[in-house]
Amino acid sequence: MEARQYSLYPINNRYLLPGTIPGNIIPLKSNYLPETQPEFTVEVANISHLFWAKEICDEMLASAIARGTGISKRTPQSIQLKMIQGEAVIAFAPDGKWVGFSYISSWEDGKFVSNSGLIVAPEFRKSGIGKKIKHKIFELSRQKYPAAKIFSLTTGLAVMKMNHELGFEPVTYSEITSDDAFWEGCKSCVNCPVLMSKGRKNCLCTALLYDPERKD
């Protein structure tokens, strides 16, 4: 007799055979159901999170390649430094899985602050956690640098929408930092030739700015 094969369905963290699924429940392929999403932990990263730096960097690069967009390359060491300095936000699922990350950097003696490196692990995308991370990194920026202008460079529509909700406005590159150290980071981006050909005045990324003097 040929053995029958069953597909298991996760329901409220339990795996059930097809015939045992209640009629009013639609099986979801993800282990993380909507009601568990608020349990995600989003916190300021610290020295206890250094282990995750390489995985974060690898996912940043893989995501950029998959989207076909440019990205300023980060190293695990640079991510670890942000964690040690308390200038990063990290998120975890209830079972301890890494969910997402973002960090901040200050420029021109704190006149400007950039919100960068927002990444969400593939299995948690479209769960709403990206917005929670974005809000947390914005709060951290305001706490550490209350007088700074906060800016973001992105090609992602979702990030643009989140920035808009927080009060960011699209600006020209001339309105964000002129710090050479910031633009040095763009040299590892595939779109750097475009940036350089335009004299650092324009590129494929959209510049968005939050000016506390205009908002407060």
N, C-alpha and C positions, 0 to 999 in steps of 0.2 A: 504493500500500500504506500502510495506516495505521501510523504509528510506535507502537511499544510503549513504555509508560512503566513504569519500575521504581522501586520504593521502596528506598532504601538503608538498611542496618542497620549501626549502629556495633558492631563486635566488637573488643575490645582496641585501641580508638582507630583502627581501620581500617574503612572503609565497604565492605560486601560486597553483591553482588546476592543476592536471595532464593535462587537456585539454588545458590549457592556456600557457603551457611552450613552448617557441619558439623552433623550430625544430633543431636549431644549438646549443642548450645549453644542456649539460648533467647535470642533477640535482645532487648536492652533499649533503650528509646527514649532513655534518658539517656546522655550521653557519659561519665558518671562511674560506672564499675562499682564494686561493693562492694570489690574488692581495692585500689582506688586511694584509698579514703577515709582510711586512716591517713596518707597523704601530705599531707593538709591542714596548712597552717601556721597555728598559733594563737599569737599573740605580743602582748606589750604594745605598744600603739600609740605612735607617736612623730611627730615633725615630718614625716617622709617620707610619712606617710599622710594629710596634710591634704586632698589631692585628693579623697578618697572621702567627705568629710563631707556634701556635698549629696545624693549618691546614698543614703547611709545614712539621712538625714532623710526623704527622699522615700519610701523603702521602709517606714520606721516608720509614716508617716502612711497610706500605701496599705494596709498590713497591718491597721491599726486599723480603717479604713473597711470593709475586706472582712469582718472579723470582727464588725463592729457593736459594738465595745467602745470604751471610753474610753481616752484616752492623753494624757499631759501633753506638749504640743507642744514639740519641740526645734528649735533653729536650727542651721544649719551652723557658725555662729560658736561656739556653746556646745559642739558636738561637737569642733571643732578645738581649743578650749581644753583639753578633757579629754585629747586626744592629746598636746598640748604638755606638760601637767602629768604625763604618765605614769600617768593614772588611767583608762585604757580598754584594752580588748582587741579585737583585730581578727583575722579569719581569711581565708586565701586558699586557692584551689584550686591544684593543681600548675601550671596554665597561667597563674597570676597573676590569675584572676578573683576579685573580692571575694565572700566567702562569708557573713560574719556579723560581729557587733559587740556590745559591751556596755561599760558604764562604771560607775564608782563616784563617790560624792560623800560628803563628811564633813559632819556636823552637830553643833552644840553642842560646838565645840572638840574634835572627834574622839571624842566619847562614843558617837555613832552613825555608821554608814556604811550608805548605801543601795546596793544592786546594782540597776541600772536599764538600760532601753533595750535589752534582749536582742532582737536581730533576726537572722534568717537569710534570705538571698536565696531567693526562691521555688523556683528550680531545685535547691536543695540541701537543702530541707526533708525530713525523715524520713531523713536520711543519718546521724544521730547527731552531727553537728557542733555542734548546739545545746548538747548536754550537755558537750562538750569546752570550749566557750566559757564555759559556766556554771561549770565547775570552775576554769578559768583565772582568771576574774574573782573568784571566791571566794578563790583562793590569793593574788591581788594584794591583796585587801582585808585578809587576815590578815597579809600581809607589811608593808603600809604602816601599818595601824592594828591592831596585835595585841591591844590591850585593848578595842577598840570592839565594841559590839553591832551586828551586821549585819542589816539588815532589807530586805524586799522587799514591794512591793504589786503584786498581779497578779490578773487575772481568768482567766488561762490555766491549764488543768489540767496541761499538760506542764511548765510552769515550777514549779507547786506540787510536782509529783512530784520534779523535780530538786532543789528546795530541801530537800525531806524527806530525800532521800538524803544531803545534805550536813550534816544535823543541824538544819535549821530546824524551828521549831514554830509552829503557828498561834497568834496572840495577838490581843488587842484593840488598838484604835488607841492606847489610853492607854499601852501598853508600848513604843511606838516614839517617834521624836522629836517634840517639841512645837515645834520650830524653825519660826517663821512663814515663813522663806525656803523651806523644803521645801514647805509646804502652798500657798505662792504659786504654785508650779509646777502645781498641780492646777486652777488657774482656766481653763486652756485645754482641759481635759478636758470632754467632753460630759456627764459624770456629776457635774460640780461642783455643780450645784444640789442633788443628793441629798446630797452630802457636807456642804454648808453647812446644809441643813435639819436635819441630825442633829448639828449643832454639832461637826463634825469628829471625831465619835466612831465613825462607821460609814459605809460606802459599799458599792458593788458589788465593790470589790477586796477580796481576802483579804490580811491582814497576816501575814507570816511573819518569825520572828526567830531569829537564831543568837546565843546568849549564851555567850561564851567562858568565863565563870565557871562555867557549868553543865556545859560540855563538857570543859574542860581538866583 
